[in-house]
Amino acid sequence: MAAKFVLTTPYGNRYLIHENGDIERTDIPSFQPSGSWKMLALVSAVPNRREFIAFSRLSYFLHSAPELRFKNGKPRYTVRDLDHGTTREWGNTAVHGVAHIREL
């Protein structure tokens, strides 16, 4: 399955997000998506904000040219994923937030 998005963190980690939501690491050359690690959504990096952009709406969201960072450079969004049955949000947004995401 082809990659649909490329996501970069402030720390410089890059991930390919496939059409079915599979997340692929790019720092491990032999890494292949297993189907057990999926992107569910972008969520606000600010704890009390309730912003949620479902993966199925991500392309539409990106076409609206959103600001992905605050004026101070910190990420507005982080990733909610499903990793082997556990729903998580990427913590420490200064390192693991969304610096850039673009459609391929």
MDAnalysis code that builds the backbone (N, CA, C; Angstrom):
import MDAnalysis as mda
import numpy as np

u = mda.Universe.empty(312, n_residues=104, atom_resindex=np.repeat(np.arange(104), 3), trajectory=True)
u.add_TopologyAttr("name", ["N", "CA", "C"] * 104)
u.add_TopologyAttr("resid", np.arange(1, 105))
u.add_TopologyAttr("resname", ["MET", "ALA", "ALA", "LYS", "PHE", "VAL", "LEU", "THR", "THR", "PRO", "TYR", "GLY", "ASN", "ARG", "TYR", "LEU", "ILE", "HIS", "GLU", "ASN", "GLY", "ASP", "ILE", "GLU", "ARG", "THR", "ASP", "ILE", "PRO", "SER", "PHE", "GLN", "PRO", "SER", "GLY", "SER", "TRP", "LYS", "MET", "LEU", "ALA", "LEU", "VAL", "SER", "ALA", "VAL", "PRO", "ASN", "ARG", "ARG", "GLU", "PHE", "ILE", "ALA", "PHE", "SER", "ARG", "LEU", "SER", "TYR", "PHE", "LEU", "HIS", "SER", "ALA", "PRO", "GLU", "LEU", "ARG", "PHE", "LYS", "ASN", "GLY", "LYS", "PRO", "ARG", "TYR", "THR", "VAL", "ARG", "ASP", "LEU", "ASP", "HIS", "GLY", "THR", "THR", "ARG", "GLU", "TRP", "GLY", "ASN", "THR", "ALA", "VAL", "HIS", "GLY", "VAL", "ALA", "HIS", "ILE", "ARG", "GLU", "LEU"])
u.atoms.positions = np.array([
    [0.845, -1.180, 0.000],
    [0.000, 0.000, 0.000],
    [0.892, 1.245, 0.000],
    [0.513, 2.227, -0.760],
    [1.326, 3.430, -0.924],
    [1.154, 4.393, 0.246],
    [2.224, 5.135, 0.506],
    [2.172, 6.164, 1.542],
    [1.329, 7.329, 1.041],
    [0.572, 7.927, 1.941],
    [-0.300, 9.045, 1.594],
    [0.179, 10.359, 2.179],
    [0.817, 10.293, 3.370],
    [1.298, 11.492, 4.047],
    [2.710, 11.247, 4.547],
    [3.459, 12.330, 4.717],
    [4.730, 12.273, 5.428],
    [4.614, 13.246, 6.597],
    [4.945, 12.767, 7.768],
    [4.837, 13.536, 9.003],
    [6.227, 13.681, 9.598],
    [6.559, 14.893, 10.034],
    [7.852, 15.168, 10.649],
    [7.621, 15.759, 12.034],
    [8.409, 15.290, 12.998],
    [8.326, 15.814, 14.370],
    [9.343, 16.943, 14.542],
    [9.210, 17.751, 15.591],
    [10.203, 18.799, 15.840],
    [11.616, 18.238, 16.027],
    [11.718, 17.018, 16.487],
    [13.009, 16.378, 16.708],
    [13.641, 15.897, 15.405],
    [12.851, 15.888, 14.327],
    [13.349, 15.487, 13.015],
    [12.987, 14.075, 12.599],
    [12.247, 13.351, 13.426],
    [11.805, 12.014, 13.030],
    [10.766, 12.135, 11.922],
    [10.869, 11.236, 10.935],
    [9.915, 11.229, 9.817],
    [9.168, 9.904, 9.813],
    [7.876, 10.010, 9.522],
    [7.012, 8.837, 9.437],
    [6.208, 8.931, 8.152],
    [6.041, 7.795, 7.492],
    [5.137, 7.714, 6.355],
    [3.822, 7.159, 6.874],
    [2.736, 7.799, 6.482],
    [1.410, 7.351, 6.877],
    [0.734, 6.822, 5.612],
    [0.361, 5.560, 5.641],
    [-0.225, 4.912, 4.475],
    [-1.726, 5.159, 4.380],
    [-2.297, 4.847, 3.236],
    [-3.718, 5.097, 2.970],
    [-4.638, 4.446, 3.992],
    [-4.224, 3.314, 4.540],
    [-5.046, 2.612, 5.530],
    [-4.715, 3.039, 6.966],
    [-3.850, 4.056, 7.120],
    [-3.482, 4.563, 8.440],
    [-2.227, 3.945, 9.030],
    [-1.671, 2.914, 8.378],
    [-0.434, 2.304, 8.885],
    [0.670, 3.350, 8.978],
    [1.430, 3.294, 10.068],
    [2.551, 4.202, 10.285],
    [3.839, 3.452, 9.993],
    [4.697, 4.080, 9.199],
    [5.985, 3.481, 8.839],
    [7.112, 4.390, 9.299],
    [8.023, 3.828, 10.075],
    [9.215, 4.585, 10.499],
    [10.189, 4.658, 9.327],
    [10.842, 5.804, 9.180],
    [11.819, 5.949, 8.097],
    [13.258, 5.854, 8.598],
    [13.449, 5.805, 9.933],
    [14.802, 5.749, 10.476],
    [15.345, 4.318, 10.557],
    [14.508, 3.340, 10.270],
    [14.926, 1.936, 10.258],
    [14.701, 1.424, 8.835],
    [15.765, 1.246, 8.054],
    [15.607, 0.887, 6.641],
    [14.755, -0.355, 6.391],
    [14.805, -1.339, 7.254],
    [14.073, -2.580, 7.018],
    [12.659, -2.567, 7.604],
    [12.235, -1.422, 8.184],
    [10.931, -1.357, 8.837],
    [9.817, -1.496, 7.808],
    [8.908, -2.403, 8.060],
    [7.728, -2.593, 7.224],
    [6.491, -2.472, 8.108],
    [5.469, -1.734, 7.684],
    [4.252, -1.632, 8.484],
    [3.629, -3.006, 8.693],
    [3.219, -3.270, 9.920],
    [2.652, -4.580, 10.260],
    [1.130, -4.571, 10.260],
    [0.543, -3.387, 10.203],
    [-0.903, -3.286, 10.336],
    [-1.339, -3.151, 11.785],
    [-0.387, -3.203, 12.710],
    [-0.697, -3.116, 14.136],
    [-0.404, -1.741, 14.724],
    [0.090, -0.817, 13.913],
    [0.379, 0.540, 14.378],
    [-0.264, 1.492, 13.393],
    [-1.352, 2.128, 13.790],
    [-2.141, 2.968, 12.887],
    [-2.359, 4.357, 13.462],
    [-2.362, 5.334, 12.565],
    [-2.715, 6.693, 12.942],
    [-4.234, 6.787, 12.985],
    [-4.757, 7.314, 14.088],
    [-6.195, 7.503, 14.228],
    [-6.610, 8.944, 13.951],
    [-5.774, 9.905, 14.414],
    [-6.171, 11.305, 14.316],
    [-5.025, 12.225, 14.695],
    [-5.209, 13.498, 14.368],
    [-4.422, 14.577, 14.960],
    [-5.284, 15.134, 16.088],
    [-4.657, 15.415, 17.213],
    [-5.372, 16.011, 18.349],
    [-4.580, 17.215, 18.839],
    [-5.284, 18.120, 19.485],
    [-4.639, 19.319, 20.007],
    [-3.566, 18.940, 21.017],
    [-2.423, 19.605, 20.928],
    [-1.336, 19.380, 21.883],
    [-1.578, 20.117, 23.190],
    [-2.580, 20.986, 23.201],
    [-2.945, 21.721, 24.414],
    [-3.968, 20.877, 25.168],
    [-3.683, 20.487, 26.412],
    [-4.533, 19.524, 27.135],
    [-6.015, 19.875, 27.210],
    [-6.379, 21.131, 27.381],
    [-7.779, 21.478, 27.579],
    [-8.532, 21.783, 26.286],
    [-7.853, 21.761, 25.157],
    [-8.534, 21.965, 23.875],
    [-9.063, 20.636, 23.385],
    [-10.200, 20.652, 22.775],
    [-10.852, 19.426, 22.319],
    [-10.796, 19.283, 20.798],
    [-9.722, 19.711, 20.184],
    [-9.624, 19.623, 18.732],
    [-9.199, 18.218, 18.330],
    [-9.927, 17.631, 17.388],
    [-9.722, 16.253, 16.960],
    [-9.951, 16.204, 15.458],
    [-8.922, 15.833, 14.701],
    [-9.046, 15.694, 13.250],
    [-8.837, 14.224, 12.920],
    [-9.933, 13.539, 12.631],
    [-9.873, 12.111, 12.332],
    [-9.008, 11.870, 11.096],
    [-8.335, 10.729, 11.053],
    [-7.482, 10.382, 9.927],
    [-8.253, 10.469, 8.608],
    [-9.496, 10.053, 8.603],
    [-10.299, 10.084, 7.378],
    [-10.539, 11.504, 6.873],
    [-10.380, 12.519, 7.722],
    [-10.579, 13.925, 7.342],
    [-9.262, 14.694, 7.197],
    [-8.138, 14.005, 7.348],
    [-6.845, 14.677, 7.365],
    [-6.538, 15.386, 6.054],
    [-6.813, 14.759, 4.935],
    [-6.549, 15.378, 3.638],
    [-7.336, 16.680, 3.498],
    [-8.612, 16.644, 3.846],
    [-9.456, 17.840, 3.803],
    [-8.906, 18.927, 4.716],
    [-8.500, 18.549, 5.928],
    [-7.938, 19.488, 6.898],
    [-6.685, 20.161, 6.341],
    [-5.793, 19.394, 5.730],
    [-4.547, 19.955, 5.205],
    [-4.787, 20.909, 4.044],
    [-5.839, 20.698, 3.286],
    [-6.148, 21.590, 2.167],
    [-6.622, 22.955, 2.643],
    [-6.996, 23.068, 3.914],
    [-7.396, 24.363, 4.458],
    [-6.196, 25.173, 4.948],
    [-4.985, 24.652, 4.704],
    [-3.723, 25.321, 5.059],
    [-3.664, 25.724, 6.532],
    [-3.769, 24.755, 7.432],
    [-3.764, 25.071, 8.866],
    [-2.377, 25.459, 9.371],
    [-2.361, 26.230, 10.442],
    [-1.114, 26.517, 11.144],
    [-0.828, 25.321, 12.039],
    [0.284, 24.659, 11.826],
    [0.622, 23.484, 12.622],
    [1.431, 23.817, 13.858],
    [1.901, 25.067, 13.946],
    [2.684, 25.495, 15.109],
    [2.127, 26.792, 15.667],
    [2.343, 26.975, 16.956],
    [2.011, 28.241, 17.584],
    [3.080, 29.273, 17.222],
    [2.851, 30.530, 17.552],
    [3.815, 31.593, 17.246],
    [5.176, 31.343, 17.881],
    [5.199, 30.628, 19.024],
    [6.478, 30.342, 19.688],
    [7.190, 29.122, 19.076],
    [6.601, 28.529, 18.032],
    [7.225, 27.406, 17.329],
    [6.839, 26.032, 17.844],
    [6.125, 25.981, 18.953],
    [5.721, 24.677, 19.497],
    [4.550, 24.105, 18.692],
    [4.489, 22.788, 18.570],
    [3.425, 22.155, 17.782],
    [2.033, 22.355, 18.381],
    [1.057, 22.602, 17.509],
    [-0.347, 22.681, 17.919],
    [-0.969, 21.294, 18.046],
    [-0.398, 20.315, 17.337],
    [-1.021, 18.995, 17.259],
    [-0.032, 17.888, 17.591],
    [-0.606, 16.793, 18.037],
    [0.143, 15.562, 18.220],
    [-0.687, 14.444, 17.596],
    [-0.173, 13.235, 17.602],
    [-0.833, 12.109, 16.943],
    [-1.518, 11.219, 17.972],
    [-2.733, 10.808, 17.656],
    [-3.391, 9.722, 18.397],
    [-3.246, 8.489, 17.520],
    [-2.715, 7.421, 18.097],
    [-2.504, 6.209, 17.316],
    [-3.093, 5.002, 18.020],
    [-3.105, 3.898, 17.304],
    [-3.503, 2.609, 17.842],
    [-2.304, 1.701, 17.659],
    [-1.674, 1.314, 18.758],
    [-0.457, 0.513, 18.711],
    [-0.716, -0.829, 19.382],
    [-0.846, -1.858, 18.559],
    [-1.112, -3.212, 19.052],
    [-2.284, -3.237, 20.034],
    [-3.378, -2.548, 19.680],
    [-4.592, -2.575, 20.485],
    [-4.698, -1.499, 21.548],
    [-3.663, -0.701, 21.749],
    [-3.674, 0.353, 22.761],
    [-3.755, 1.720, 22.090],
    [-4.745, 2.518, 22.451],
    [-4.869, 3.874, 21.932],
    [-3.969, 4.782, 22.756],
    [-3.134, 5.570, 22.052],
    [-2.185, 6.453, 22.743],
    [-2.165, 7.818, 22.064],
    [-1.637, 8.789, 22.768],
    [-1.306, 10.088, 22.182],
    [0.172, 10.307, 22.400],
    [0.845, 10.756, 21.360],
    [2.275, 10.980, 21.465],
    [2.518, 12.108, 22.448],
    [3.303, 11.840, 23.475],
    [3.580, 12.814, 24.523],
    [4.784, 13.673, 24.181],
    [5.153, 14.529, 25.098],
    [6.276, 15.451, 24.929],
    [6.247, 16.073, 23.533],
    [5.272, 16.939, 23.319],
    [5.053, 17.488, 21.982],
    [6.229, 18.306, 21.462],
    [7.102, 18.774, 22.338],
    [8.293, 19.492, 21.870],
    [9.169, 18.566, 21.031],
    [9.096, 17.269, 21.292],
    [9.880, 16.278, 20.554],
    [8.999, 15.488, 19.598],
    [7.810, 15.083, 20.047],
    [6.977, 14.161, 19.292],
    [5.700, 14.777, 18.730],
    [5.565, 16.078, 18.794],
    [4.408, 16.719, 18.186],
    [4.555, 16.727, 16.674],
    [3.619, 17.363, 15.998],
    [3.637, 17.429, 14.538],
    [4.240, 18.764, 14.109],
    [5.446, 18.710, 13.575],
    [6.082, 19.920, 13.055],
    [5.562, 20.207, 11.636],
    [5.498, 19.155, 10.825],
    [5.030, 19.263, 9.436],
    [4.287, 17.989, 9.077],
    [3.276, 18.148, 8.252],
    [2.635, 16.989, 7.644],
    [2.164, 17.442, 6.269],
    [2.447, 16.596, 5.303],
    [2.027, 16.946, 3.944],
    [1.558, 15.693, 3.223],
    [0.699, 15.928, 2.257],
    [0.166, 14.849, 1.457],
    [1.142, 14.539, 0.335],
    [1.312, 13.270, 0.045],
    [2.200, 12.850, -1.039],
    [1.442, 12.694, -2.338],
])
